């Protein structure tokens, strides 16, 4: 079990994305929620460690469970298990152990509420998405989006020890964004998913209808993202401007996708959709740092 293989089954790009959502949520909560004490560097280090372990462990369990379908898809056929570079049992032990450690670490280093959301993230990605829905229903990645939301909720509650309306809405942004993001990828990889008999939306209803679902989801995402600015003690001007601009750019590309529902253009739309989550959570943190309320 080499270092490169461990990195591969841990899906480092997903780790980085989820850690960014957790850290920015934690920082924003420390600034925006009254009565929360100033956080020190150790607090951020703890959420980074717990989040990294949770994401890496659940990703490894995803590799383990998908070992039978990964060889059928070009994108996944060279993964450590199907290529024979790692034994499936080793991936299972690594994934289960690291996932358990992340929850225990979160409980002792952060707090019980944050550890609960870390566990929710692992459970929703491994059990609800990977084991239950991925091979069964087109709603697979929609409901699987809860795993990403849980990272933000874990970060928010790590600072506050609880969950309030703003914290819930910030985390739920991930859930609302997820379909647009992954359906673009599913359009790009439609033939591979069809070959592996995975009922991703474009496989079941076709490219044209899927592009309309993506546009519809983005039309929901933009007003949802602005709700955060219009609730009492919500986000301010910095967040609102960035949410409007980044959401508007997604909307343009997803409208164009309905006019050109090909795998090539879906890949372009995916590349526009992918950075949105990082941008919006950095916006949450920037707004907290330089908070200028929309309403006096």
C-alpha positions in Angstrom: 0.0 0.0 0.0 2.0 2.9 -1.3 1.6 6.6 -0.6 0.4 7.4 -4.1 -2.3 4.7 -3.8 -3.5 6.0 -0.4 -3.7 9.5 -1.9 -5.7 8.2 -4.8 -8.3 6.4 -2.8 -8.6 9.4 -0.5 -9.6 11.7 -3.4 -7.6 14.7 -2.4 -9.5 17.2 -4.6 -12.7 16.4 -2.8 -10.8 16.6 0.6 -9.6 20.1 -0.3 -13.1 21.3 -1.4 -14.8 20.0 1.7 -12.1 21.3 4.1 -12.5 24.8 2.5 -16.3 24.7 3.1 -15.7 23.6 6.7 -13.0 26.1 7.5 -14.8 29.1 5.9 -18.0 28.1 7.7 -16.2 27.9 11.0 -14.6 31.3 10.5 -17.9 32.9 9.5 -19.7 31.5 12.5 -17.0 32.9 14.8 -17.5 36.4 13.4 -21.3 36.4 12.7 -22.8 34.6 15.6 -23.0 36.7 18.8 -21.2 35.4 21.8 -18.8 33.0 20.0 -15.3 33.5 21.3 -12.4 34.2 19.0 -11.0 31.0 17.5 -7.3 30.2 17.8 -5.2 28.4 15.2 -5.6 25.1 17.0 -9.4 25.2 16.4 -8.8 25.5 12.7 -6.2 22.8 12.7 -8.7 20.4 14.4 -11.4 21.0 11.8 -8.9 20.5 9.0 -7.7 17.2 10.5 -11.2 15.9 11.3 -12.5 17.0 7.8 -9.6 15.5 6.0 -9.9 12.2 7.7 -13.7 12.1 7.2 -13.5 12.9 3.5 -10.5 10.5 2.9 -12.1 7.6 4.8 -15.5 7.9 3.1 -13.8 8.2 -0.3 -11.9 5.0 0.3 -15.1 3.2 1.3 -16.6 4.5 -2.0 -13.6 3.0 -3.9 -14.2 -0.3 -2.0 -17.9 -0.6 -2.8 -17.5 0.5 -6.4 -14.8 -2.1 -7.1 -17.2 -4.1 -9.3 -18.3 -1.3 -11.6 -15.0 0.7 -11.7 -13.4 -1.6 -14.3 -16.4 -0.9 -16.7 -15.7 2.8 -16.9 -12.6 4.3 -18.6 -12.5 7.1 -16.0 -12.3 4.7 -13.0 -10.7 1.6 -14.6 -7.2 2.5 -13.5 -8.1 3.1 -9.8 -6.0 1.2 -7.3 -8.4 -1.8 -6.7 -9.4 -2.6 -10.4 -5.7 -2.1 -11.5 -4.5 -4.5 -8.8 -2.3 -1.9 -7.1 -4.2 -2.3 -3.8 -6.1 -5.2 -2.2 -9.8 -4.5 -1.7 -9.6 -5.6 1.9 -6.8 -3.1 2.6 -8.9 -0.2 1.2 -11.9 -1.3 3.3 -9.8 -1.4 6.5 -8.2 2.0 5.7 -11.6 3.6 4.9 -13.4 2.3 7.9 -10.6 3.0 10.3 -10.0 6.6 9.1 -13.7 7.3 9.1 -14.1 6.2 12.7 -11.1 8.2 13.8 -12.5 11.3 12.2 -15.7 11.2 14.3 -13.8 10.4 17.5 -11.3 13.1 16.8 -14.1 15.6 16.1 -15.8 14.7 19.3 -12.8 15.2 21.6 -11.0 18.0 19.7 -14.1 20.0 18.6 -17.5 19.2 20.2 -20.3 16.6 20.0 -22.4 18.6 17.5 -19.6 19.0 15.1 -18.7 15.2 15.4 -22.4 14.4 14.7 -22.3 16.3 11.4 -19.0 14.7 10.5 -20.7 11.3 11.0 -23.7 12.5 9.0 -21.4 13.4 6.1 -19.7 10.0 6.1 -23.0 8.1 6.4 -24.7 10.1 3.6 -21.9 9.6 1.2 -21.1 6.0 1.9 -24.5 4.5 2.8 -27.1 6.8 1.2 -25.3 7.7 -2.0 -22.7 5.0 -2.7 -24.5 1.9 -1.4 -28.2 2.7 -1.7 -29.0 5.3 -4.4 -26.1 5.4 -6.9 -27.1 2.2 -8.7 -30.8 2.5 -8.0 -32.3 5.9 -8.8 -31.6 9.2 -10.7 -32.0 11.1 -7.5 -28.6 9.6 -6.4 -26.4 12.6 -6.6 -29.2 15.0 -5.5 -29.6 13.3 -2.1 -25.9 12.6 -2.0 -25.3 16.3 -1.8 -26.1 16.2 1.9 -22.5 14.9 2.4 -21.1 18.2 1.3 -23.6 20.2 3.4 -22.5 18.2 6.4 -18.9 19.5 6.0 -20.1 23.1 6.3 -22.4 22.3 9.2 -19.5 20.6 11.0 -17.4 23.7 10.6 -20.2 26.0 11.7 -21.0 24.0 14.8 -17.3 23.5 15.6 -17.3 27.3 16.3 -20.7 27.6 18.0 -21.4 24.2 19.6 -24.9 24.3 18.0 -26.7 25.0 14.8 -28.7 28.1 13.9 -30.8 29.1 10.8 -27.9 31.0 9.1 -25.5 28.1 9.7 -28.0 25.6 8.3 -28.7 27.7 5.2 -25.0 28.2 4.5 -24.4 24.4 4.6 -27.5 23.7 2.5 -26.0 25.8 -0.3 -23.9 22.7 -1.1 -27.0 20.5 -1.4 -28.7 23.0 -3.8 -25.5 23.4 -5.9 -24.7 19.7 -6.2 -27.2 18.6 -8.9 -26.1 21.3 -11.4 -22.4 20.4 -10.8 -22.7 16.6 -11.1 -25.3 16.4 -13.8 -22.9 18.4 -16.0 -20.2 15.7 -15.3 -22.8 13.0 -15.9 -23.6 14.5 -19.3 -19.8 14.4 -20.1 -19.6 10.7 -19.0 -23.0 9.6 -20.1 -21.7 6.7 -22.2 -19.5 5.4 -19.5 -22.3 5.5 -16.9 -24.6 3.7 -19.4 -21.9 1.0 -19.9 -21.7 0.5 -16.1 -25.5 0.5 -15.8 -25.6 3.4 -13.4 -28.9 5.4 -13.7 -27.4 8.9 -13.9 -30.0 11.4 -15.2 -28.7 11.7 -18.8 -28.6 7.9 -19.1 -32.3 7.7 -18.1 -33.9 10.8 -19.7 -31.3 11.9 -22.3 -29.0 14.9 -22.7 -31.6 17.6 -23.7 -33.9 17.0 -20.8 -30.9 16.8 -18.4 -29.7 20.2 -19.6 -33.1 21.6 -18.8 -32.9 20.1 -15.3 -29.5 21.7 -14.8 -30.8 25.1 -15.9 -33.8 24.7 -13.6 -31.6 23.8 -10.7 -29.4 26.8 -11.2 -32.6 29.0 -11.4 -33.4 27.6 -7.9 -29.8 28.0 -6.7 -29.5 31.8 -7.3 -32.5 33.0 -5.3 -31.7 30.4 -2.6 -28.2 31.8 -2.3 -29.7 35.3 -1.8 -32.0 34.1 1.0 -28.9 34.2 3.2 -28.7 38.0 2.7 -32.4 38.6 3.6 -32.8 36.8 6.8 -32.3 38.7 10.1 -28.5 39.0 10.9 -27.7 37.3 7.6 -25.0 37.9 5.1 -24.0 41.3 3.9 -23.1 43.2 0.7 -19.8 41.4 0.0 -21.4 38.0 -0.1 -24.5 39.2 -2.0 -22.5 40.8 -4.8 -20.2 37.7 -5.2 -23.2 35.3 -5.1 -25.0 37.3 -7.8 -22.0 37.5 -10.1 -20.9 33.8 -9.7 -24.5 32.5 -9.9 -25.2 34.7 -13.0 -22.2 33.2 -14.8 -23.4 29.7 -14.0 -26.9 30.6 -15.3 -25.4 31.9 -18.6 -23.5 28.7 -19.2 -26.4 26.4 -18.2 -28.7 28.3 -20.5 -26.2 27.8 -23.4 -26.0 24.1 -22.4 -29.8 23.7 -23.2 -29.1 25.0 -26.7 -26.0 22.8 -27.1 -26.6 19.7 -24.9 -23.4 17.8 -25.9 -20.8 16.1 -23.8 -18.2 18.7 -25.0 -20.2 21.7 -23.9 -21.3 20.0 -20.7 -17.6 19.7 -19.8 -17.2 23.5 -20.3 -20.3 24.1 -18.1 -18.8 21.7 -15.5 -15.6 23.7 -15.4 -17.6 26.9 -14.7 -19.8 25.2 -12.1 -17.0 23.5 -10.2 -15.3 26.7 -8.8 -18.7 28.1 -7.7 -18.7 26.3 -4.3 -15.2 27.5 -3.4 -16.0 31.0 -4.5 -19.3 31.2 -2.6 -17.7 29.9 0.7 -14.8 32.2 0.4 -17.4 34.9 -0.1 -19.1 33.8 3.2 -15.7 34.1 5.0 -14.9 37.5 3.4 -18.3 38.8 4.2 -17.8 37.8 7.8 -14.4 39.5 7.9 -15.6 42.8 6.3 -19.3 42.6 7.3 -21.3 45.4 5.8 -25.1 44.6 6.4 -27.5 45.0 3.5 -30.0 46.6 5.9 -29.4 48.9 8.8 
